[in-house]
């Protein structure tokens, strides 16, 4: 059986090579012409800047002696830098809390909207997705206004009940203030992905389960959720990558949260400070690539732990 399969595989491979060899040159050229514009933009705006940033990270500029090649010394410094390590530890802790909260909220909303088939459900989908369409900078400014103790509405609302409003911009509550913003911003986007996956499930599975006496909860937990597991893993990867690169929201709220959010609050903010506030482009590039390494390791470990034979992650 193994011999016959391997022979069939060789035949298919040889046939594929023959077909490719017969493709006219003009079709090859036409294909490259279609791909060319994207390839140029991709190389010019992504590959080239990354290569240049990697080049900068291998050098160090000093007031005396000029720029010198230091190879991996900058990376050794980064992974012993308290600011970088504390920022990395914060975004890892934030990810461990924020990602499950976002996924649970998105999953609950997707399941509810999948069970309701009315005009109100269609309107609700639009409203839940709407925060994702708002730029993160505008969203952060809006929440900064809502959180403000001086001119925000929370002070007036809590004042009606004789209570003081929580200061979500303080050092004790900033974690939860940012958690609320990120959940509000991204849960709707993840909900749309999960809702689309739910719509792809064959309804006859539900009918068969109900005939067998399954309740609504059993249909949800034993049919719907397991069948959308690939979509759940996909948005988990998206959320992990995005959260570890946390930047926009704390950078905007930094000017409203006096002293709570420092320039090294997250690794991305630290890299921004080094490169554009202190003009230390070499070390800023190093921090960026070091963060890229942390993101790669975290995502690889997650994908390794959630791998499944035959799935899109295998």
Buried (B, 14 or more C-beta within 10 A) or exposed (E): EEEEEEEEEEEEEEEEEEEEEEEEEEEEEEEEEEEEEEEEEEEEEEEEEBEEBBEBBBBBBEEEEEEEEBEEBBBEBBBEBEBBEBBBEBBEEBBEBBBEBBBEBBBEBBBBBBEEEEEEBEEBBEEBBEBBEEEBEEBBBBBBEBBBBEEBEBBEEEEEEEEEBBBBBBEEBBBEBBBBBBBBBBBBBBBBBBBEBBEEBEEEEBEEBEEEEBEEEEBBEEBBBEBBEEBBBBBBBBBBBBBBBBBBBBBBBBEBBEEBBBBBBBBBBBBBBBBEEEEBBBBBBBBBBBBBEBBEEBBEEBBEEBEEEEEEBE
